[in-house]
Amino acid sequence: MTIKRNFSRRTVLQASAGVAGATLLNGGLSSDAHAQAADKPAVLIINLLGGYNALFSSADSFLGVNITINRVATPGGAPAVVYSGPAFGVQSARVKNLGNGLFVDLPTYGTNLPAVAQANMAAIGVSHGITAHDPARLALMSNGTRSYALMLANAMGGNAAIKCAVVGGRLPDGPRPAEGGVSMQQITNVASTIAALGGGPTDPQIPNRQTAAAALIAARSMSAPAIAENATSLSSVKNALDTAILAQQSAPQTFNAGAIATAYGLPATTTTVNSFAQQLFAAELMILSGTNVVIANSAAGWDTHSDSDGARVRNTMNQVILPSLRVFLQRMMTATGRNVTTLICGDFARSLPGSDHARSLSTTVIGKRVRVGTTGKVSASVQLPAGSPGVPQLWSYLAAASRAPTNPFGANPHNALLLP
C-alpha cells in the first residue's frame, strides 16, 4: 500500500516528538526485561460509553420475565401501554447456550460472531454499585489516581515503542500518569504512526531513523532543564520525546496497511481513525506493532433509556460494532504467535423495566485463554450476587489471561474461566 504523506523532515520530527498536534501524545520508554510467553499478548478494550446491556452476556436471566410499561395517565383518562412483553425482548428462541452457564443473545453474538469467538467467550461480573455515568466510567478505568490500562500495559512488559494506545478521538476517563515509563498515546491518524514506527514504503522526505533519533535525543537534552523544573506540566512532552526516540531506535515495522483496511471494508488508502471500523483497523495495526493494550471507546448511543424490548441496542450492536469486531476476532484469534484478549464493557448494565442504570456490570471477554463460562450472570432484576468481585478483579483477570509477568491488581477470583 502507498500512504500519501505531506511531510517535511521538520514536520516528521515534530510529529515524532509529540509537538504541534502530534498524534503520539505520551511516551512509553521502559527497561522491562520480563520474559514473554510464546504467544505475544495484547488486550483490546471496547468501552461502550453509556452502558452495556446484560442481555448480551447473561441472556437467560431474562427468560420468562415479562414487563409492562404505562404512560402517565392523563386526567380522567386510562394509562396507555407503552410496552408489554418479554424483558429486553428475550425469548427462548432468541437465546444461544454456549455452555458452562453462559447464554448469549442469539440475534447478535449468537449469530454475528465467529465460532472461534463463541468457543472462547466468558461473562465477567463487576459489582461497582454505581449508577451515574461519570463515576462509573472513572471507576472502570482507574483507581482514582492511576490508570488501570497503563498498569496492565506496564505489567505485560515487552519492548514495543508504544505499549498503550487509544484509537480514535475519545480518551478514557480518569487520570493517566505514566506507569514504569509507559504512558498513553492517542492514535487519530495511522499514517503518522506508521511513519514513526518505520512502517510503509520509504519516503525520501523523511530522515533516516538514525538521523531522526539523534535529532530527538538532542531535543530531549536541550529541553531537560525546563522539563525538570516543570515535571508535571511538561510530562507529556517528556513522554512524547521518549516514545519517539524509542520508536526510531527500534526495528522498523512492516505493515500491509492497505490489505488490513480492506479486510475491514475500508478503502485501502484509509488513514484517519473516526468510525468503529477505522478504530479496529488501527487497533490491529497497533497490536501487530507490539502494543500491549489498545482502547477503543464507542459513543454510538449506548445510554438506551426506554429500550425495554432491547431492539435499539441490538440494532446498534449489529450495525456499529459486530461487523468490524467479527473481522478483528477472526483475524486476531487465528493469528499464529498471538494471544489477543478482547473486553467489551460499559458504564453499567441496563436496569428493568425501563433500560435505565443498573448498579453493576456484566462484561464480555473473548480470547485464546478464555474458558467458556460466567461469573457475570445477573438476576431478573439485573443485579449480581452479593459479594461479587469489583473492577480491580476484572483487570486482574485480563492480566492473568495475558500471562503478565506481574499482576498489579491482586488475586484473580475469575481464574476458573481461564484455559491453561
N, C-alpha and C positions, 0 to 999 in steps of 0.2 A: 504494500500500500504506500502511496505517496501522500504525505500530510503536508498541506500547504502551510508555510510559515512565512511570516513577515518579520523576521528577527534580524537585528543587527548584533554585532558582538556585544555592544554595550547593553542592549536590552536583554540579551540572554543572561549576562552576568547579573543584571538587576533582578531578573525573574528568579534566577537560581538563589539569590541572596534573600528573597522574600521582600524586596523593596519595590515601591511604586506599583502596587496592585498585583503582586505575585500570587500565584495560586498555592505555592508551598509556604504555609503560614508559619510553621514552627519546626523545630529540629528534632532529630532522632539519632543522636550520637551515643553509642553505647559500646562499652568494652566487654560486654557479656560474652562468656565463653562456655555457656551451657551446651551440653551435647544435645543434638536434635534427634527426635525419633526418626525412624526410617521414612515415614511419610511426613512431608513438610506440613505443619499445621497452619490453619488460618480460621478465623471466625468472622462471619458476616452477621451484623446486627441489622435487622429490618424493623425499624421502630415506627409503628403506625400512630402518629400523633393524634390523640383524641380518644383512643380506646381500641381494644382487641376483643371482639365478641367470643365468648366461650363456646358458642355453637361450633366453632372450627376445631377446638381442641377437646371438647367434652360434650359432644352432640347428644349422647344417650341420656345426659342429665335432664333433658327437656322432653323426653318421650312421655306421652300421656299427660303432659302439663298443658292445660287449656286456660286461656286468659280472655277476658272481656274488658274492653276499654270504652267508656262512655264519654261523650262531650258533656260539659257542664250544662245542666238543663236551663233553658230559657224560662222566664217567669210564666207559669201556667202551662208550660209545655213538657212533654216527656223527653228524657235524655235520648240522644241519638247514639247508636252504637258506632264507634269508630273502627274497632277491630274485635272480632270474636273468632278464636281459632287456636291452633297449636302455638305454644310459646316459640317465638323465633321461626315459626313455620316448620319446626322439626317433627317429622313423622317417620315411622319405621322404614318406609320405602326410600327415605332420603338420608339414611344413616349408613355408614360403612364401618364394619368391625375390622380393625387392623390387628386385633389380638392383644392378649395380656391386659385387657381392660380399657384399651384405647379405642374410642369410637370417634370418627370424624364426619364432617358434613359431606355427603355424597355429591351434591351438585358442584362443590368447589374442590376441596382437597381430594375427595374420593374419586373424582373424575379427571381433574386437570393437573395433577402432579404425577411425575413418572413413577413407575413401580419401584425403582431403586430408592426413591424418597419415602414412599409409603412403607417400605420394608425397614427403614431406619429412622423412624419418627417417634417422638415422645412428647407428652404434655408435662410441663414442669410448673407446679403451682408456686405462686408468690403471694404470701399474705402480708400486705403492707398497711392495710387498714385506712387507706387514703381515698377520698372521693373528689378531690379538687385537682384540676389538670396540672397546674404549675407545681404543687408539692409532689404529685405523683411522678411527674417527669424528672424532677430533681432527685427523688429517692431512687428511681430506677437506674439513673446514670452516675450517681455519686453518693458518697457518704457525708456530703456537706462541705468537705474540704478537698477531697481527692476524687479524681475521675476513675470509675471502675474500668472503663475501656482502656485507659492508659495503664492502669495497674496490671490488667491482663496482658496487654501488648508487651509490657516490660518483662513480665514473668515468663512469657513464651520464648524470650531470647532471640537468637539468630543474629545475622549481620546485615539485614536489609537497611537500605538508606532511609526508607520510610516504613516505620513499623505500625503506625496507627493513622488511618486516613478516614476522612469524611467525604463521601461522594455526593456532590450537589450543594445547593446554596444554603441549607439549614444546618447549623452546628447543633450538637446535643446540648441539652440544658445542663446547668451546673458548672462548677469550677473545673478548670483543665490545667492544673500545674503539671509540669514535666515529672515523669517518674523514671528515675535512674537514667536521665538523659533522653528519655523517649517522650516526645510530645506530639501534638495532633496537627496534621496537615489537612487542609481543605482542598479538594480537587474539583474545580469547576470547569476545567478545560484540559483534556488529556494530552493535547499537543504539547503544552508546556511541560507537563510531567514526563512524557516520553522523551522529550529533548533533554531534560535534566538527568534522566536515568540512562541516557545514551542509546535509547531505542530508536527505531526508524532509520531511514536512509541518511547517508552522510549529507550534511548541508554545508557548503563552503563558507556561509556567512557565520557559522557557529565555530568558536575557537575549539581546538582540540582539548580533550579532557585534562591533560596535564597542565596546559596553559590556564584553563579555567580554574582548576583547583588552586594553582599558585596565586592567581589574582584574588580569589576568595579568601585564601589564607592571609594574604597581605591586608585585605579589607578588614578581616577579623582582628588582626593585630593592631591596625590603626584605630579601630573602634574600641579596643579593650578598656582604656581608661574610662570612657564615657559609659560603657556597659557596666563596669564595676561600680561606678557612682550611682547608677540608676538601674540596679539589678532587677527590680520589679517591673518598672515601666518599659524597659528595653529587653525584657526576657524573650519576647517573640523575635526580636532582631537577632539576638544571640543564637536562639534555637534554629532560626532560618539559615543563618550562616553555617552552623554546624551541620545541618542536614544537607545543604548544598555542597559543602566540601566532601562529605561522606559519599554523596551521590556521584561526584566527579572522580573520586578515588576508587570507587568500587568497579567491579567488572561491568562493562556495558551490557544492557539488557537487549534482548531481541524480541520484538513484538510483531505479530502479523495482525495489526490493529484492524485493518480492513476486513479480514476474514472473521474476526471476532464480532465486529459491529454487524456484519451481515447475518451472523447467527442469531442476533437479537432483533432482526428485522429492520435494522437501521441502514442508512446509506453508508457505503464503505468509507466515505470521507468524514464521517461523524467525529467531532472532537469535543463539542460542548456537552455539559452534563446538567440537563434540566429534567427531562422526563424520567419515569422509573426505569424504562428500558435503557436509557442512557446511564442511569446510576448503576445498573447491574453490569452493563458493558464496562464501565470504569472500574467497578469492583473486581471483575475478572482480571482486568489489566493489572490492578494493584496486587492482587493475590499472586499472579504469575511473576510479578517483580519481587515477591518475597514479603509483602506486607502481612503482618500478623492479624490485625483487627481492622475491619472496614465497617463503617456505619453508613447506612442509607436511611434517612428519615423521609417518611411519606406523609404529606398533609392533604391527602386526597378525599377528605370528608369522613373521617373515622369517628367523629363525635355524633353518633347516629341516634339522636333522640327521636322518639316516636316510631322507631323502626321495629315495631313489635313483631312483625312477621319475618324479619330478617332479610326481606327482599332487597333493600337498599345496600346493605353491607355485603350480601352475596354478589350482587351485580358489580359493586366496586372491586371486590376481591377478584372476580373473574375477568374484569375488563382492564384493571390497572396493574395488579400485582402478578397474578398467576401466569400470564403469557410469557413474561420475561423470567420469572422465577423458575418456571418449568425448564427453560433453556439452561439457566445457570446451574440448577441442580443436576440435570442430566450430564452436563459437561464436567462440572467440578467433582461430582461424586464418582464418576467413572474415570477420572484423570489418574494416570499412574503416578505414584510417588507423592500423593497429596491427601491430606486429611482435613477437609473443609467442613466446618460445622456452621449451620445457619440457625439463628434465633429469630423468631417472629414474635414481637411483643407490642405492647402499647401502654397507655396510661393505666388502664384498669379494664376489667370485664364490663359488660353492659348488663344492667340490672333489669328485673321484670317488675311490673308489666310493660313499662314504657321505654325500655332500652336506654336507661339513664346510667348513673355512675355506680358501679358495684364497689365493694371495699377490698377487692382482691383481684388477682390476675392469673389467668391460666395461659401460659405461653406454649408455643410450639418450637421444638428443637429437632433439627434434621441433620444427620451426619453419619459418617462411616462407623463411628464408635457408639452411636446411639442405639440402645436396645428398645424395641417397641414396648410401650407401656405408659403408665401415667402416675404422676403424683399431683396432677392438676385437675382431677375430677371434682367438679363443683356440685353443690346441691341444687335442687329445683329452684331455690331462692338465690342462686348464683353466689354461694359462699363456699369457701374452703373449710375443711375440718379445723376445729380449734387446735392451735399449736402447730399449724403448718409452717414450713420454713419461709424465710423472708427473702429480700432482694440479694443480700450478700451470698446466700446459699445458691441462688441461681447462677451467679458469676463463678462460684466455686465449682459448680457442675461444668460450666464452659471450660474452665481451666483444666479440670480433670479430663474432659473429652479431648482436649488438645494435647494432653500429656505434657503440660507445662512443667518445667523442672522444679518450680516452686509454686505454691498456691497461696497467694496473699489474702484469700477470702475465708480461710479457715476450713473446717471439715465439710465434706460434701455429703449431705443427707440423702441425695438422689442417686447414690452410687449403684443401686440395683438396676438403674436404667442406662448402664454403660456396658458395652462389649469389651472383651479383653483387648 
